[in-house]
Amino acid sequence: MPGRPGGGDRGGAAQPLGAPVIRDDQGLTTQEAAAMRLLAEGHTDDAIGKRLGVSPRTARRIATDLMERLGARSRFEAGVRAVRQGWLPHRP
């Protein structure tokens, strides 16, 4: 998150310093989109971290940043808002 020490708007830990951050049509990096899908599936920070190749703390930071961007107070609410905003596909 911009303005937060160590946060920044890097989009992913595997990018070279100074490389442009590539975002999709919803404004999400590949890492953020993957994290959002995993959050919606109910995965823990530990599981998300393992899947993304980052620490659980980094996974938690990504989840928190996504929740803040969505204006959500819980992971459940983040999933609902992500579907409504087109970040996740709607599944009946």
Secondary structure by P-SEA (a helix, b strand, c coil): cccccccccccccccccccbbbbccccccaaaaaaaaaaaacccaaaaaaaacccaaaaaaaaaaaaaaaccccaaaaaaaaaaaccccccc
